[in-house]
């Protein structure tokens, strides 16, 4: 039997290509030049989940991106994931939960304010056949701009006119505190101001929730503090099935799941973020829970496997409803 090598494979490809070139062209079509809206539906119990892709931020990083790892170590981790050095492609996927009685959106997207490849959430909703006015509730995991900016459009008008907005009480207390704003560093000050831009004029409409009880049908907040002081995950349960919404617990999975001890420069309390990450990923791995990570590759759903040095993500396979 003749052994197939890279050389013979390429030679065969060239020959096949030559044959194709010789054939008459039947049609010519311009390249699309852009991606189509990203939606993916799945189910847990009787609940329908719709992953809504909001785009990707190709974030340029320096040696300070991870507090307790060198730039060389981070770039090796990127290379191990077949990614370019110095750039962390950070995707954004919100989750729509149809409980049968409520349409609940978990996090509101970037509002297109993190570069030209973000802000796809409205198109994804349209592709899913969902009008923004149909959303009953928005659950916010934390107040970083990529999770709250989609609440308003560029003119400051509410995008989801009929939605009740629910936020973690500790998160509100931290970001809306005037004393903390006054003491904030130059790097943090814009985030405090952004939270006020989004919430100040609708403060009376925003409901602050605590841990320990359902805040929407089948949805219970889970402590995930560290990334921010009130960063919150969500357990979604229907029948005998469940989903753990991780929010930013792992941020980029090929970095912070595979290297759970790393403290991102964006984590307000790095040590607590690491403890939270290990606790939540241990739980997901032990219980074989379906998880959703806001910055996982679309459709941002998968399972957690514990490895000798950390964790890995096994993405879901496409399946019919």
C-alpha positions as CSV (number, residue, x, y, z in Angstrom):
1,X,0.0,0.0,0.0
2,X,1.4,3.4,-1.0
3,X,2.1,5.6,1.9
4,X,0.4,9.0,1.9
5,X,2.8,11.8,2.7
6,X,2.4,15.6,2.8
7,X,4.3,15.7,-0.5
8,X,2.0,13.2,-2.3
9,X,-1.1,14.8,-0.8
10,X,-0.1,18.3,-2.1
11,X,0.9,16.8,-5.5
12,X,-2.5,15.2,-5.8
13,X,-4.2,18.5,-4.8
14,X,-2.3,20.3,-7.6
15,X,-3.3,17.8,-10.2
16,X,-6.9,17.9,-9.1
17,X,-6.7,21.7,-9.2
18,X,-5.4,21.6,-12.7
19,X,-8.3,19.4,-13.8
20,X,-10.8,21.8,-12.2
21,X,-9.2,24.8,-14.0
22,X,-9.5,23.0,-17.3
23,X,-13.2,22.6,-16.7
24,X,-15.5,25.4,-18.0
25,X,-16.7,27.8,-15.3
26,X,-20.4,27.6,-14.8
27,X,-20.9,30.7,-12.6
28,X,-19.0,33.4,-10.8
29,X,-20.0,34.9,-7.5
30,X,-18.4,37.7,-5.4
31,X,-17.1,36.8,-2.0
32,X,-19.5,37.7,0.8
33,X,-16.8,39.5,2.8
34,X,-18.6,39.1,6.1
35,X,-20.0,36.5,8.5
36,X,-23.7,35.8,8.8
37,X,-25.5,36.4,12.1
38,X,-24.7,33.7,14.7
39,X,-27.4,31.9,16.5
40,X,-27.5,28.4,17.9
41,X,-30.5,26.8,19.7
42,X,-30.4,24.0,22.2
43,X,-32.6,22.7,25.0
44,X,-32.4,21.8,28.7
45,X,-35.6,20.3,30.0
46,X,-38.5,22.3,28.5
47,X,-36.4,25.5,28.2
48,X,-35.1,26.6,24.8
49,X,-31.7,28.3,24.8
50,X,-30.5,30.5,22.0
51,X,-26.9,31.6,21.8
52,X,-26.6,35.0,20.3
53,X,-23.2,36.0,18.9
54,X,-22.2,39.6,19.4
55,X,-18.8,39.6,17.7
56,X,-15.1,39.3,18.6
57,X,-12.6,41.8,19.9
58,X,-9.1,41.1,18.7
59,X,-7.5,42.3,21.8
60,X,-3.8,43.3,21.6
61,X,-2.0,42.4,24.8
62,X,1.3,43.2,26.5
63,X,3.4,41.4,29.1
64,X,1.1,42.6,31.8
65,X,-2.0,40.8,30.5
66,X,-1.5,38.1,33.1
67,X,-0.2,39.3,36.5
68,X,1.5,36.0,37.5
69,X,2.7,34.7,34.1
70,X,5.3,36.1,31.7
71,X,4.4,37.3,28.2
72,X,6.3,34.4,26.8
73,X,4.2,31.9,28.8
74,X,1.0,33.6,27.6
75,X,2.2,33.5,24.0
76,X,3.0,29.8,24.3
77,X,-0.5,29.2,25.5
78,X,-1.9,31.1,22.5
79,X,0.4,29.1,20.2
80,X,-0.8,25.9,21.8
81,X,-4.3,26.9,20.8
82,X,-3.2,27.8,17.2
83,X,-3.6,31.5,17.9
84,X,-1.3,34.4,17.0
85,X,1.0,35.8,19.6
86,X,0.1,39.1,21.3
87,X,-3.6,39.0,20.3
88,X,-6.3,37.4,22.4
89,X,-9.5,37.0,20.2
90,X,-12.2,37.6,22.7
91,X,-15.7,36.6,21.5
92,X,-19.0,37.7,23.1
93,X,-22.0,35.5,23.3
94,X,-25.2,36.4,25.2
95,X,-27.7,33.7,26.1
96,X,-31.5,33.9,25.6
97,X,-33.5,31.6,27.7
98,X,-37.1,30.9,26.8
99,X,-38.7,29.4,29.9
100,X,-42.1,29.1,28.2
101,X,-43.5,32.0,30.2
102,X,-40.5,34.4,29.9
103,X,-37.8,35.5,27.5
104,X,-34.7,36.1,29.6
105,X,-31.5,37.5,28.2
106,X,-28.3,36.9,30.2
107,X,-26.0,39.8,29.5
108,X,-26.7,42.5,26.9
109,X,-23.6,42.6,24.7
110,X,-21.1,45.2,23.7
111,X,-23.3,47.7,21.9
112,X,-20.7,47.6,19.2
113,X,-18.3,49.6,21.3
114,X,-15.3,47.3,21.3
115,X,-14.2,47.6,17.7
116,X,-15.6,47.0,14.2
117,X,-16.1,43.3,14.7
118,X,-18.5,43.7,17.6
119,X,-22.1,44.7,18.0
120,X,-23.7,41.8,16.1
121,X,-26.3,41.0,18.8
122,X,-29.2,42.9,17.2
123,X,-28.6,41.0,13.9
124,X,-28.5,37.8,15.8
125,X,-31.8,38.5,17.5
126,X,-33.4,39.4,14.2
127,X,-32.1,36.1,12.7
128,X,-33.6,34.3,15.7
129,X,-37.0,36.0,15.0
130,X,-37.0,37.8,18.4
131,X,-37.9,41.5,18.6
132,X,-36.0,43.4,21.3
133,X,-39.4,44.6,22.8
134,X,-40.3,40.9,23.4
135,X,-37.5,40.4,26.0
136,X,-39.0,40.2,29.5
137,X,-35.9,40.4,31.6
138,X,-32.2,41.0,31.3
139,X,-29.9,39.4,33.9
140,X,-26.5,41.1,34.2
141,X,-23.5,39.1,35.4
142,X,-21.3,42.2,36.1
143,X,-20.8,45.8,35.0
144,X,-17.9,45.5,32.5
145,X,-18.8,47.4,29.3
146,X,-19.0,44.3,27.1
147,X,-21.9,43.0,29.3
148,X,-23.9,46.2,29.8
149,X,-23.3,48.5,26.8
150,X,-26.0,46.7,24.7
151,X,-28.7,47.9,27.1
152,X,-28.7,51.3,25.3
153,X,-28.1,52.4,21.7
154,X,-25.6,55.0,20.6
155,X,-28.2,57.8,21.4
156,X,-28.7,56.6,25.0
157,X,-32.1,55.0,24.3
158,X,-33.1,51.7,25.9
159,X,-32.8,48.9,23.4
160,X,-35.0,46.5,25.3
161,X,-37.9,48.8,26.1
162,X,-40.1,46.3,28.0
163,X,-37.4,44.3,29.8
164,X,-36.9,44.4,33.6
165,X,-33.2,44.8,34.3
166,X,-31.8,42.7,37.2
167,X,-28.2,43.3,38.5
168,X,-26.2,41.8,41.4
169,X,-26.5,44.0,44.5
170,X,-22.8,44.0,45.3
171,X,-22.0,45.0,41.8
172,X,-24.3,48.0,41.9
173,X,-22.9,49.0,45.3
174,X,-19.3,48.9,44.0
175,X,-19.6,50.6,40.6
176,X,-22.2,53.2,41.6
177,X,-20.3,54.4,44.7
178,X,-19.2,58.0,44.4
179,X,-16.3,57.6,46.8
180,X,-14.9,54.7,44.8
181,X,-15.2,56.8,41.6
182,X,-13.3,59.6,43.2
183,X,-10.5,57.2,44.3
184,X,-10.4,55.2,41.1
185,X,-7.2,54.9,39.1
186,X,-7.0,56.4,35.6
187,X,-7.4,52.8,34.2
188,X,-10.5,52.1,36.3
189,X,-12.2,55.5,36.1
190,X,-13.7,55.0,32.6
191,X,-15.5,51.8,33.8
192,X,-17.1,53.7,36.7
193,X,-18.2,56.4,34.4
194,X,-19.6,53.9,31.8
195,X,-21.7,52.2,34.5
196,X,-23.2,55.6,35.3
197,X,-23.8,56.3,31.6
198,X,-25.8,53.1,31.3
199,X,-27.7,53.0,34.6
200,X,-28.0,56.5,36.2
201,X,-31.1,57.7,34.4
202,X,-32.9,54.3,34.7
203,X,-31.7,53.6,38.3
204,X,-35.3,53.5,39.5
205,X,-36.1,50.7,37.1
206,X,-33.1,48.5,37.9
207,X,-33.7,45.7,40.4
208,X,-30.8,44.6,42.5
209,X,-30.8,40.9,43.5
210,X,-29.1,38.9,46.2
211,X,-27.9,35.3,46.0
212,X,-29.9,32.3,47.2
213,X,-33.3,32.5,45.4
214,X,-34.7,32.3,41.9
215,X,-34.7,35.7,40.0
216,X,-36.5,34.3,36.9
217,X,-38.2,31.0,36.4
218,X,-35.6,28.2,36.9
219,X,-32.7,30.7,37.1
220,X,-30.7,31.2,40.3
221,X,-27.7,33.5,40.8
222,X,-24.4,31.8,41.8
223,X,-21.5,33.6,43.6
224,X,-18.6,34.1,41.2
225,X,-16.9,37.0,42.9
226,X,-13.3,38.0,42.1
227,X,-13.4,39.1,38.5
228,X,-15.4,42.0,39.9
229,X,-16.8,42.4,43.4
230,X,-20.2,41.3,42.4
231,X,-19.5,39.1,39.4
232,X,-22.3,36.5,39.3
233,X,-22.9,33.2,37.5
234,X,-26.3,31.7,36.9
235,X,-27.7,28.1,37.4
236,X,-30.5,27.4,34.9
237,X,-32.6,24.3,35.7
238,X,-35.6,22.7,33.9
239,X,-36.8,19.3,34.7
240,X,-33.8,17.1,35.5
241,X,-31.4,19.1,33.4
242,X,-29.3,22.1,34.2
243,X,-26.8,24.6,32.8
244,X,-24.1,26.6,34.6
245,X,-23.6,30.1,33.1
246,X,-20.0,31.0,34.0
247,X,-20.0,34.6,32.8
248,X,-16.3,35.7,32.8
249,X,-15.2,33.0,35.3
250,X,-12.6,31.7,32.8
251,X,-12.5,34.6,30.3
252,X,-10.6,33.2,27.4
253,X,-10.8,29.4,28.0
254,X,-7.5,28.4,26.3
255,X,-5.7,30.7,28.7
256,X,-7.6,30.7,32.0
257,X,-9.2,27.3,32.0
258,X,-6.0,25.5,30.9
259,X,-4.1,27.7,33.3
260,X,-6.6,28.3,36.2
261,X,-3.9,29.7,38.5
262,X,-3.4,32.7,36.2
263,X,-4.7,36.1,37.4
264,X,-5.8,38.3,34.6
265,X,-5.0,42.0,34.8
266,X,-8.7,42.6,34.4
267,X,-9.6,40.7,37.6
268,X,-10.2,43.2,40.4
269,X,-9.3,40.5,43.0
270,X,-7.0,38.1,41.2
271,X,-6.7,35.6,44.1
272,X,-10.4,35.4,44.6
273,X,-11.0,35.0,40.9
274,X,-8.7,32.0,40.8
275,X,-10.5,30.4,43.8
276,X,-13.9,31.0,42.1
277,X,-12.6,29.6,38.9
278,X,-11.4,26.4,40.4
279,X,-14.6,26.0,42.5
280,X,-16.9,26.5,39.6
281,X,-14.9,24.4,37.1
282,X,-14.5,21.6,39.7
283,X,-18.3,21.5,40.1
284,X,-19.0,21.5,36.4
285,X,-16.4,18.7,35.8
286,X,-17.6,16.6,38.6
287,X,-21.3,16.9,37.8
288,X,-20.7,16.8,34.0
289,X,-22.8,19.9,33.7
290,X,-23.4,21.8,30.5
291,X,-21.7,25.2,30.8
292,X,-21.9,28.5,29.0
293,X,-19.0,30.9,29.0
294,X,-19.5,34.4,27.7
295,X,-16.0,34.5,26.0
296,X,-16.0,30.9,24.8
297,X,-15.9,30.3,21.1
298,X,-19.4,30.5,19.6
299,X,-21.9,29.0,20.5
300,X,-20.1,29.2,23.8
301,X,-21.6,26.0,25.2
302,X,-19.6,22.9,26.3
303,X,-18.4,20.7,29.1
304,X,-15.5,21.0,31.5
305,X,-12.9,18.3,31.8
306,X,-10.3,18.3,34.6
307,X,-6.8,17.6,33.4
308,X,-3.5,17.1,35.2
309,X,-2.6,20.8,35.2
310,X,-6.0,22.5,34.9
311,X,-9.2,22.2,32.8
312,X,-10.2,22.0,29.2
313,X,-13.4,22.8,27.4
314,X,-15.2,20.2,25.2
315,X,-17.5,22.2,22.9
316,X,-21.0,20.9,22.2
317,X,-21.7,19.2,19.0
318,X,-24.4,20.5,16.7
319,X,-27.7,18.8,17.4
320,X,-31.3,19.1,16.3
321,X,-33.9,20.4,18.7
